[in-house]
Amino acid sequence: MSRPVQIFLAHCFEPYQLTADGVPDEKGVSNREIGEWFRKEIERLGGQRVTVVTPSDPLTESISEAVKRSIEESDAAICIFPKRVRCPYQGWTTSQYVVSESAYAACRFRLQANRKLFGFVEDGVNRANLGVAFPSDKAVPMFRRDRLDDMRGKLAELVHGILSRDYPAIDKPEPILLNKSVLVRRNGWALIETLHRFRVRRETTRFHMPHTLWRVRERLPEMSQMLETCPSGSRDYFKFVLRACGAGDVRAVQPKITIDSRAEHGKEIPFSLDINNVTLKPGDEVEYQFAWSYGNAFLPTDELEDWEKNSVGIRTGSRGPVREVILTVLFERNWQGSECAPCIEQENGHPGPKIEISNETSLPGRIDPVKFWHQDDGWQPAGFMERRQDLETVLVEAYQCRRENFAGVIKTTWQPTFNYHDSNRRVALVVEDKNLVD
């Protein structure tokens, strides 16, 4: 059985009983009772599949560290905005404590806020007072405190929608960013950098994350040798840099990379990153970067099969949806003397390399990955990469695609205007690579 989905419920704790018109009355309903009604109803609808977390009764209007941790650990948040103080000019205000919690939850979920952050506002509350998480023009269901049962249908639809989604194990970090940049050299070499960022959901003293080094055309070099090689423009290498690890000093952290057995076809090498003896709290971020390079990544046109094209890809693996996925391809410019010609031949006159997307997250174990990569029926056309002149330099032109809350594989293909490894350019490229080594 999968773990219960954790829902943070933000509500007001005032015990004063009011009528629907906001008049004090012992037969009325308090803000605390409204919150309790929503909590019990969510638990009834979700049963054992849901855990509702509510903050403690606040002593001040500030949001406490305990509340922040609860929001960080939760999969979704529901905010209840009842009447708080009557304003003679703008109707009723609502609980500023709930507004603070909703703002923190909006920051917590960021690009997924429309799928993970929800609210209910009492009739009469000025929606302009709901804060940044719920702007006044956002559709938020309205309730009356004397007719809470009318909310059962909307609340049931909301809870069932939350429960229908897949959520990572609470002990696993949440993937925030996967940013891959590929420099396509004119001599057929690939220089690749990937930036990973994860958000910790539960306090821990260890960070563990599996990764895979992969390519589809040829066998990968031995990774142990790549780890021992200094970066250059003419040798295979693999390097790692830790950029952030919670509040700690990354210089004092000892990360470890463990190489697992490579795939049978030699084009996929699983490995793990482990960071031990650290203190990570909910909300802390771990960020690191891999960089590697290998030759013969891109072939001349006459060495490609009829169905094959030069391509690169990015995949999320089994970690689930990543909040933001970015793939950038940088093409070394085609210099002819002082003239800079375009690097790639655009397909059918379109402005960038073609994009295709697949839900598959792993290369095949036994069949030829090249045919799988280019001929699999699961690829779906997804337009073309965007030209990014703001990322370009005198040496490269740039194309990029972005996806939010993405899980799967993105492939981009292109045809060069020149042949990689062209004999007319080979001497110049060798000299250039030698200069880079020196």
NUTORZA-357591 format. One record per residue: x, y, z of N, C-alpha, C in turn. Coordinates in steps of 0.2 Angstrom, whole numbers, plus 5000, padded with zeros to 4 digits. Layout:
N
XYZXYZXYZ ...
end
This chain:
438
500449945000500050005000500450065000 500350114996500750174995500550215002 501050265003501050305009500450355009 500150375015499650425015499850485012 499450525008499550595006499550645012 500050685013499950735018499750795016 499150825019498850885017498950935023 499250995022499251045027498651085026 498251095032497651135033497751195037 497751255033497851315037497151345038 497051355045496451385047496551425053 495951465055495951515060495751475067 496051495072495851465079495451505083 495151565081494751605085494151565088 494051565094493451535097492751575097 492851635095492251675096491651655091 491051645093490551625089490151675085 490051675079489751725075489251695071 488751735069488251715064488551725057 488151705052488451715045488551785043 488151825046488251905045488851935049 489151895053489651915057489451945064 488851935066488651955073488751905078 489151925084489251885089488551845092 488651785092488051745095488251675097 487951655103488151595106487951535102 487451545097487251495093487551495086 488051545086488451545079488951495079 489451505074489951455073490651495073 491151465077491751505077492251485072 492751525071493251505066493651445067 493751425074494051365075493551305073 492951315074492451255072492451245065 492551305061492551295054493151255052 493751275055494351235053494251165055 493951145061493851075063493351045058 492851075055492451045051492751025044 493251065042493551055036494050995037 494350995043494850935044494550875045 493950865048493650805049493350785042 493050825038492850805032493350785027 493950815027494550795023494750725025 494750705032494950645034494350595032 493750615033493250565031493250545023 493450595019493450585012494050545010 494650555013495250525012495350455015 495050445021495150385025495850375027 496150315026496850295027497350325022 497050355017497450375011497750445013 497550475018497650545019497850565026 498350605027498550635034498450705034 498050735038497950805038498350835044 498750885042499250915047498950985048 498851005054498651075056499151105060 499251175060499751205065499451215072 499851225076499651235083499351305084 498951315089498651375090499151435091 499251485086499751525086499751575092 500251595095500251645100500351715097 500651715091500751785088500551775080 500551825077500351825070500951805065 501551785068502051765064502051695062 502351665057502351595055502951565058 502851515062503351485066503751435061 504351415064504751365060504451295060 504051285065503751215065503251215060 502851265059502351275053502751265046 503251305046503651295039503851225038 504051185043504251115042503651075040 503151095043502551055041502351065034 502351125032502151145025502651105020 503351115022503851085018503751005017 503550975022503450895022502750875019 502350925017501650905015501650905007 501150865004501050854997500650914994 500150934998499750994996499551035002 499151085001498951135006498251155004 497851165010497151195009497151245014 496951305012496851365016496151385017 495951395023495251425025495351495027 494951535023494951605025494251635027 494251635034493551655037493551725038 493051755041492951825043493351835049 493751885049494151905055494051965058 494052025055493952095057493552125052 492952165054492552195049492952265048 493052285041493252345039492752395037 492652455039492052495037492052515030 492652505027492652525020492752465015 493052415017493152355012492952295014 492452285018492152225020492552195026 492552125026492952085031493652075029 494052075033494752045032494751975035 495351945033495351875036495951865040 496051805042496651785047497351805043 497751845046498351855043498851795044 498751755049499151695050499051655044 498351645042498251595037498551625030 498551695029498751725024499551715023 499851715029500651705029500751625027 500351585030500451515028500351495021 499851535018499651525011500251545007 500551605009501151635005501751585005 501851555011502451515012502251445008 501651425008501451365004501551374996 501351444994501451454987502151454985 502651484989503351474988503551404988 503351364993503551294993503351254987 502751264984502551224978502751264972 502851324972503051364966502651344960 502951314955502651304948502051254949 502051224954501451174955500951194959 500951264961500451294965499751274963 499651284957498951274954498651204955 499151154956498951084957498951064965 499351104969499451084976499251134981 498951194979498751244984498051264982 497651254988496951274987496651314992 496051344991495851384996495051384996 494751405002494051415003493951485006 493551525004493451595007492751605009 492651635015492051645018491651705014 491051695013490651745010490651815014 490851865011490951935014491651955015 492151905014492851925015493051955009 493452015009493652045004494252005001 494151984995494651944992495351974990 495352044990495952074989496452064995 496152045001496552035007496851965007 496751925002496951855003497751845001 498051894999498851894999499051864992 499751854991500051844985499851774982 499651724987499551654985498851654981 498351694983497651694981497451764979 497651784973497551854970496751864970 496551924970495751934970495451904964 495751904959495451874953495451794952 495751764957495851694957495151664959 494951614956494251574958494451534964 494151554969494151514976493451504978 493251444980492551424982492351464988 491751494988491551534994491051484998 491151495005490651455009490351505014 489851485017489451515022489551475029 489651505034489851465040489151435043 488551455041487951425043487751365038 488151355033487951305028488551275025 488951245030489651215028489451155024 488951115025488751055022488751065014 488651125012488551145005489251135001 489751135005490451125003490651055002 490251005004490450935003490650914996 490250934991490450914984491050944982 491151014983491751044980492451014984 492351004991492850974994493050904992 492550864991492650794989493050794982 492850834977493150844971493850864972 494050904976494650934977495150874980 494850844986495250794989495350734984 494850714981494950654976495450674971 495550734969496050754964496750754967 496750774973497450774976497650694977 497250654979497350584980497550544973 497250574968497350534961498050544959 498450594961499150604959499650554962 500250554959500750514962501250554966 501450534971501950574976502550534978 503150564978503750524980503650514987 504050454989504050444996504350505000 504050515006504150575010504950575012 505250515012505950515014506450535008 506150535002506550554996506550624994 507050654993507050724991506650734985 506350794984505950814979506350854973 506350824967506750854962506450924960 506850974960506651044959506951064952 507551044950507851074944508251024941 508151014934508650974930508851014924 509451034924509651084919510251054915 510151034909510651004905510951044899 511551054899511851094893512351054889 512251054883512651014878513051054873 513651054873514051094868514251044863 514051054857514151014851514751044847 515351004848515951034845515951014837 516251054833516351034826516750974825 517150954829517550894828517150824831 516550834832516150774834516150764842 516450804846516450794853515850824856 515650794862515150824866515450844873 515250904875515450924882514750944885 514650904891513950904894514050924901 513550964903513550984910512750974912 512650954918511950944921511950974928 511551014929511451044936510751014939 510850984945510350954949510150994955 509551004957509351034963508750994966 508850974972508350934976508150974982 507550964984507250994991507150934996 507450945002507350895007506650895010 506250845011505650845014505550825021 506150785023506150765030506850775033 506850785039507550795042507950725042 508550735040508950675039509750695040 510150645040510850655041511250625035 510850605030511150575024510750595017 511050605012510750625006511050565001 510550534998510750484993510350494987 510650484981510250494975510650454969 510250414966510450374960510450414954 510950404950511050434943511250384938 511250404932511450364926511850404921 512450384919512750414913512550374907 512350404902512150364896512250394890 512250354884512250384877511950324873 511750344867511350294863511750264857 512350294855512650274849513150224850 513650234855514250194856514350174863 514750134865514850114872515150174875 515050184882515350234886516050204888 516550254888517150234891517050214898 517550184901517550164908517550224913 517050224917516950284921517450294926 517750244928518350244933518850284930 519050274924519550314920519350384919 518750394917518450464916518550504923 518450474928518450504935519150524936 519650494934520350504935520650554930 520350574925520550614919520450684920 520950724919520850804920520450824914 519950874914519550894909520050924903 519850914897520150934891519750934885 519950964880519550954874519650894870 520050854872520250794868520250724872 520050724878520050664882519350654886 519150594886518550574890518650594897 518150624901518150644908517550644911 517450644917516850644921517050684928 516750734930516850774936516250794939 516350804946515750824950515950884955 515450924956515550984960514850994964 514950994971514351004975514351084976 513751104975513651184975513251204982 512851164984512451184990512251114994 512251125001512051065004511651085011 511051115010510751145016511151205018 511151215025511451275028512151265029 512451205028513151185029513651215024 514251215026514751235022514951175017 514951185011515051125006515751105006 516251145008516951135009517051075014 516551075019516651025024516350955023 515950955017515650895016516050845011 515950785013516350735009515850685005 515650714999515250674994515650614991 515250554990515550494987515150474981 515450454976515150424970515350354970 514850314969514850234969514650214962 515050184958514950154952514550094952 514050084949513650014949513849984942 513549924942513749884936513449914930 513749914924513549954918513049904914 512649934910512149894906512449844902 512149794899512449744895512749774889 512349824886512649854880513149904881 513349914887513849964888513750034887 513150054886512950124884512550154890 512550124896512250154902512650134908 512850184912513250164918512850194924 512550154928512150184934512750194940 512650254943513050264949512650304954 512950314960512550344966512950394969 512650444971512950504975512750494982 513150494987513050494994513350544997 513050585002513250635006513050615013 513550595017513450565024513650615029 513350605035513550655041513450725040 512850735037512650805036511950815040 511750875041511150895044510650935040 510150895037509750925032509050925035 508750985035508050995038507551005032 506850995033506351005028506451075025 506451075018506551135015507251155013 507751115016508451125013508551105006 508951135003509151114996509851084995 509851034991510551004989510551014981 511151054980511251064973511951044971 512051014965512650994962512650984955 513250984952513350984945513850924943 513650894937514050844934514350874927 514950854925515150874919515550824916 515450804909515850754906515850764899 516350734896516450744889516750674885 516550664879516750604875516750624868 517150594864517250604857516750554853 516750574847516350534842515650534844 515350584847514650584849514250604843 514450644838514050664833514450644826 514150614822514450584816514350624809 514750614804514650644798513950614795 513650654791513050634788513050564784 513650554781513650484777513850424781 513950434788513950384792513350364796 512850404795512250394798511750344794 511350304798510850264794510250314791 509850294787509350334784508850354789 508750314794508250334799508550374805 509250384805509550404811509750484810 509750524815510050594815510450604821 510850654821511250674827510750704832 510850684838510350704843510650704850 510250744854510450734862509750734865 509850714872509250704876509350724883 508750724886508750734894508150694896 508350654902507750614905507750624912 507150614915507050624923507250564926 507250504923507350444927506750424931 506850384936506250364940506050414946 506350474946506250514952505550544952 505150534947504550574946504550644943 504050674943504050744940504550794943 504950824938505450874940505050944939 505150984944504751044944504951084938 505651094936505851124930506351084926 506251074920506751034916506951084910 507651094910507951134904508451094900 508351104894508851074889509151124885 509751134885510151184881510651154876 510651164870511051144865511451204862 512151194863512551254860512951224854 512951254849513251224843513851274841 514451244841515051274839514951304832 515051374831514951404825515351374819 515151384813515451364807515851424804 516451434807516851484804517251474798 517151514793517551514787517951584786 518551584788518951644788518551694793 518351754791518051794796517251794796 517051744791516351744791516051684795 515451704799515151654803514551634800 514551564798513951544795513551504800 512851494799512451454803512751384805 512651354811512951294813512551234810 511951244810511551184808511051204803 510851154799510351154794509651144797 509251194797508551194800508151144796 507751104799507351054796506651094793 506551084787505951114784505851184785 506451224786506351294787506151314794 506151264798505951284805506551314809 506351354814506951394817507351364822 507251294823507651264828507651184827 508051154831508051074831507451054833 507250994830506550964832506550934839 505950934842505950914849505450854848 505550794852505150744853505150724860 504550694863504450684870504250614871 504450574876504250504877504150494884 503650454886503550444894504050394896 504450354891504950304893505550344897 505750314903506250344907506950294907 506950244904507550194904507650174897 508350164895508550134889508350064890 508350024884508149954884508749914887 508649864890509149824893509549784888 509249754883509549714878509549734871 509049764869509049784862509549844860 509649854854510049914852509749974854 510050014858509850084860509750134855 510150124850510150174844509450164840 509250104839508650094835508050114840 508150094846507650114851507550194851 508150224852508150294852507850334846 507950304840507650344834507050314832 506850244833506350214830505750194835 505850214841505250194846504650224844 504050194845503450224843503150274848 503550274854503250314860503450384859 503850404854504050474853503450514851 503350574854502750614852503050684849 502950714843503150774841502950834846 503450874848503350934853503650994850 503651004844503851074841504651074840 504851134841505551144839505851194845 506551184846506851214851506951294849 506951334855506951404854507651434853 507751474848508351504847508451554853 509051554857509151594863509751634861 509651694858510251734856510551764863 510151764868510451794874510951754877 510951684875511451634878512051624873 512051664867512551644862513151694863 513751664860514351704860514651704853 515251734853515551734846515751664844 515751614848515951544847515351494846 514751514849514251464849513551494847 513151464845512451484844512051434848 511451454851511151424857510351404855 510151344857509451334857509251304863 508551304865508351284872507651264872 507451214876506751204878506651194885 506151214888505951204895505251174896 505251134901504651104903504551104911 503951114913503751114920503451054922 503551034928503250974931503350914926 503950894924503950854918504350784921 504050734918504350664919504350624912 504950604911505050564904505650584901 505650584894506250594890506150654885 506550694884506550744879507150734874 506950724867507450714862507450774857 508050794855508050844850508550824845 508350834838508750804833508850864828 509450854824509550904819510050874814 510150914808510550894803511150954803 511750934802512250994802512351014795 512551074794512751104788513451084785 513751054790514451024788514450954791 514950914789515050854792515550854797 515350824803515850824809516450784807 516950794809517650764807517850784800 517550834797517750854790518450854789 518750824784519450814783519750884782 519350934779519651004778519751044784 519351014789519451054796519851014801 520050954800520350914805520950944808 521350964803522050994805521951054810 521451094808521351154812521051134819 520651084819520351064825520851034830 521250994827521750964831522251014835 522451064831522751124834522451154839 521751164838521351204843521351164849 521151094849521151054855521851054858 522351054855523051054858523051114862 522851174859522951234863522451224870 521951194869521451184875521851144880 522151094878522551054883523051084886 523451124882523951164885523751214890 
end
